[in-house]
Amino acid sequence: MGEWIDWLQSNPWSIQPDYISANVQEVARCGFIDPLFGYVSPSQIDTSSDNYREGIVAHNLNSRLRAVCLQLSEELLRSGPGLRVYASEWVSPFAEIVRKFVDYHGSEYLPTPSEQAAYPHIRHEDVTALSWENESFDAYITNEVLEHVHNIEGALSEAYRILKPRGIFFGTFPMAYASESTVHKAKMVNGELVHLMEPEYHGNPIDPSGGSLVFGIPGWDIIPQARACGFKDPHIRFLSSRRYGIYGAEIAGVLLFVARKL
């Protein structure tokens, strides 16, 4: 966390609202380059939301998801179109788009028989106990998933297990970037759910009326946790780009978790 604080202090523009707003206005006026689709014209961009991380929408991808796609495009350049990708989502615009570009395998969390019966065409996976064989994928993507996992270490271990050598695990979560430690909001004790704070839920396309419970907001401790699972050089990548239309509101970019298998 110390390196992050030092970087913020050396780059004050990254937290200046006027700077962020001016760049978003420039994106809206001139367009940008989508990592997968190419040039996006101003008429195709929705900048109505002040939540720039989840806004600046074009081709059903927001700023945060373009940051993920930028990392994916770099992997495609490195590995070629045969890249075998697993992502813990299927019912989403992201999944619908990305499976056109790679060998995509997706799933949703459907723990009960009734949920699985309601979505028989969708694969059920628990990210802490995946059913995939060892070394199955070149890349594994989780978008806004790890905050809903009661056992992050288990999810990281499973990610490492199913990746091929030199495979990459990356994605986003609402990071507690001012905290060294994860902010725990709930936990499981002997199979029982225990709330440590007021319950917080985020949107879930499988359960739009209920959402998904937040167990914790990861802090910088996710880096040593990933390293302990065997990942090489796990890190948080800060992406802020006028070219790609990637910005946030509180900070001028998106934080992307990246970890590569040895």
N, C-alpha and C positions, 0 to 999 in steps of 0.2 A: 504493500500500500504506500510505502514511503516514496517509491519511484513515481507512482501516480500523482501524489501530492506535489512532488518536485516538478513534475511535468506541467501540471496545471498552473503552478506559480510562474513557470518560465513561459507559458503560453496563455496569458490572460484572455486573449481573444476567444478561447474555447468556452468561456462561461459568460461572455458578454451578450446580453439579449439583443442589443442593437446590431451587433455583428451577425448574429444568427439570423435575425429577421431580414436584414438586408440581403443576405445570401439566398434565403428562401425566396424572396421577391425576385431576385435575379434568375433563379431556377424557373419560377413561374413565367417570367417574361421571355426567356430564351430557350427553355427546354433543357434536356440533359440526355446522357447516353445510358440506356438500360443495359446491364451486363449481358442479358440474354437476347433482348429484342432490338438493340441498337437505338438510334435516335428517337427520342420522344418529343413531339412538338408541344408548345404551350397549351394548345387546345385539348390535349389528351391528359393534362395534369390537373388533379384536384388538390388545391392547397388550402381548402377552407378550414381544416382543423389546425388549432394551435399546438396540438400534440404532434410535433414534427416527426418523432420517432415512429408513430403509428399513422402519420399522415404523408403528404406529398405522394399521393396515390396515382399510379398509372399502370395499365395492364393488370389491374387487381393486385399489384405489389406495392407495399408501402416502403418508406425509407428503410425500416429495419430489415425487411425481407430482401431488399436490393443489396444490403450489406452482406446477407447470407449468400445471395446469388453471385455477388462479386467473388467471394471466396470459392464458390462452386465453379465459376467460370475459370478461375486460375487452376483448379484441379483438372478441369477438362482440357485446358491447354497442356497441362503436364502429362496427363494420362491418355487422352483421346476419348472419342465418343462411347467407347465400351465401358466407361466408368460405372461400376455397380454400386448403387447408392441405396442405403436404407434410411428412412425418415419416420419418426414416430407420429405420422399424421397421414391421413388419406382423404378425409372430408374437409378439404380446404382449397382455396385458390392456388396456394403455393404448390400443393401436391399435384393438382391438375396441370399446372404449367410445367413444373420441373420434370414430370414423367414423359414429357415430349422431347426432352433433351438428353436424358440419361437412361440407363437400365435401372428403373426406379422400383423400389419395393417399400410399401408403406403399411401402416397399421394404425389402429386406434386402441384406446384402453377400454375394453368391454368386459369387466370382471364378472358379471352375473349372467346366468343362462338366458334371462329375459332380454338383456341387452344384446347378447350374441344372436339371439333369435330375431331380434328387430333389425339387425344389420348382418344378414348371413353372407353377404358378398365382401365383407370387410374382415381383415385378419385382426384378431385380438392379440395384443402383446403387452406385457408388464415390463417396463424398461429395467426393472431390478431383477428380472428373471426371464430373459429373452429365450425363445425357443429355437433361434437360429443356431446353426452349427458354428464351431470355431472357425475363425478366419474366412468369413463369408462375404465381406464387403470391402470395397476400396474407400468408402466414405460413409459416415453416419451423421445425420443432421437431426438436432433437436431444437425446435423453435418454441420458446416459452413453455417448456416442459419441466425442467429440473426444479423449478420452484414448487411444483405440485407433487414432488416425490418425497416420501418420508425417509428414504434411505439413499442419499445422494452417492455415498461411497459405493453402494451396491450397483447403482446405475452406471457409475464410472467404470467399475470393474467389468460389467457386462459389455459396455462399449468397447473396452480394450479387447475383450475376448472375441467378439464377433468381427473385429477388423483384421484385414490382412496385414502382413508386415509392411510398414510405411503407410498404412491406411490412416485416414484423418477423421477426427471427431470434432465437429464444430456446430455452433448455433448460438442462440440468444436466450437470455433470461433477464428479468428485471433486477439487475445487480445492485446490491447495497455497496456502491463504490466508495462510500465514506466510512466503511466498517471493515475491520480486519477479519471479523468473524461473521458467519451466517446469522441472520436475524430469524430465530426460530419462532414460528407462530403456532404450530401444533406438532404433536408427535404421537406415535403409536406405542403404547405400553401394554405388554402382554395381550396384544391383539385388540386393545381398546383405544379409541381415539381420545386424546387429551388436548384440549385447547389451552395454549399458553397466552394468547392474546385474543382480541375480538376476531371472530372468524372472518376470513377474507376469501372471496371467490373471484375467479377470472373466467372469461367467456370460454365455453366449450361447445363446438358445433354439434357434438353428439347429444349434449344435454343443455340446450340454450336457455332453458328456464331455470336450471339449477346452477350451472357452472361447475368449475373445478376448485376444490379447496386448496389454498396455499399453505404448504407446510413450512416453508422458509424462504427467505430472500437470500441467495448466496452472496457471501462477501468474498474477500480476497483469499480466504482459506480454501476456496475451491482449487487453487493452484497447487498447494502441497498435497491436497487430497488426490488430485489427478496424477501427480508425480508418484505418489505412493502406490498407485494402481499400475504403474509401469510406463505411463506416457512420457515421451521425450519433449522437453521444453513446452509444457502447457503454459498458455499465456492469454491475456486479454488484449485483443487487437482493437484499437480505437480508429474507427473509420469516419472521416468527415470529408465530404467530397462535393464540390460544385459540379464537377464533371458528371458524376453518377447520381446526383440528387439525393445525397445521404446526409441527413442532419438530425439532431435531436433538439429538444426545447431547453432543458436545464443545462445540458452540455451540447456543444456543436457537433455531435456525432453519435454513432451507435457503437456500443461495446459488444464485441464478438468474441466468444470463447473459442479457442483453437487449441487442439492437442493432437499430436501425431504419435502413432505407435512406433516403437523401436523396430 
